[in-house]
Amino acid sequence: MKQITADNSRISACGLYCGACRKFLSGKCPGCKDNEKASWCKIRQCCKSRGYHTCAECECDVRECKTYSNFISKVFALIFNSDRPACIRFIKEHGEMAYAEEMAKRKSQTIKRI
C-alpha cells in the first residue's frame, strides 16, 4: 500500500483529497483526475471544461453552484461526512499545496462536517 503524502495533483475537482483514499492507496483507483471512469462526475466535467484544477479557481460560491451542490455531491457529503465547501474554502485561502499537506497530516480525504 502507498503512503499518504502531500501531492496537490491528488486533489479532486470538488476538493476531496484522493491521496488519502484507501482505493487510491491500495492501487485500485488512479484518483479522480486520472480516472476515466469518473466521466459521470459533473463537477469534474465543469472544471475540465474551464481549465480549472479545482472549484477553488472559480469565482462562484460552491454553496450556490448547482453543479457543485447537486444531488450526487450531497450524497457523497453524507457518505464521507464531508464538508467539501470547507475544503474549497481552505484551498482558496491557503492554496492547493497547503491543503494537500493538511489532508496528508490528518490522513483524511476531506474536512469533516462538524
N, C-alpha and C positions, 0 to 999 in steps of 0.2 A: 504494500500500500504506500502511496505517495505521502509525503509530509505536507502539512499545511504551511504554506509560505505566502508572503505578501507579493502579489503579482496583479497589477492593475488590469492586465489583459483577461483576467478571470472574473471581472465584474460584468454581470449580465446587464442588458439594456435597462431592466427595471430596477436594478440596484441590488439584486441578490448576489452574494459572493460565491461563485462556483468553486473557488479554490478551497472552500471548507466543506464542500458537499461530499457525502460518502460515496455516491456513484462516481463522481469525478475522481476522488482519491483512490478508488479501487480500480480505475481504468475502464469502468463500464459506460462512461459518458465523457465526451470531449469538452463539456461545458457548453453553455448556451450559445456563445458566439460561434463556435465551430461545429455545432450540432445541426446538421442538415435536416434532421427530423423535427427540429423546433420551428419549422416554417409556419406552423399554425399560430405562433405567438404574434399577436397584433402589435405588441409593444416593440418587439424586436424588429418587425417589419417597418414600423414607423421610424425608428431610429436609423435603420439601414437606409431608408429612402431619403432621409435628411442628412445623411453622412455623420450622424452622431454616434458616439461610443455608448453613451447612456442618456437617459432622460434628463440628467442634470444639465446637459448642454442646451436644453430647450428653455425658451423664455416663459412657457406656460407653467402654471402651478399644477403639479401632478394630481393633487386632490380634486382639481376641477377638470382634468383632462378625461374625456370619455374613453379614449384608447387605454390610458393607464388604469383608470378606475372601472374597468369592465368587469363583467360577472366572473370570468375565469381568474382574473387577478385578485378579486375579492376572496375567491375560494382558496387560492394559493396563500393569501394572507392568513386565512384561518388555519390551513394545514400547517404552515410554518410558524404560526404565532408571530407573524412578521409585521413590522411597521415599515413597509417599503417606502412610503413617503419620507420617513425619517432617514432612511438610507440615502435617498436622493438629496435631501437637505444637507446631510453630512458631506456628501460628495461636492455639492455646490459650495459649501462653506470652507472645506478643508482640502479638497482635491481628491482625485482618484487614488493616488498612491497612499495618502494618509488613511483613506477608507480601507484599502486593501490591508494595510498594516494593522489597523484596528480590528478588522474582522479576523485576521490571522492570529492576532494576540488573544482575541476572545474565543477563537476556534469555532466561529459561528458563520452561518450563511447570511445572516440578517441581523438587523437591530430588532430586538424583540419588543412586542407591544407590552405596554405596562398595564 
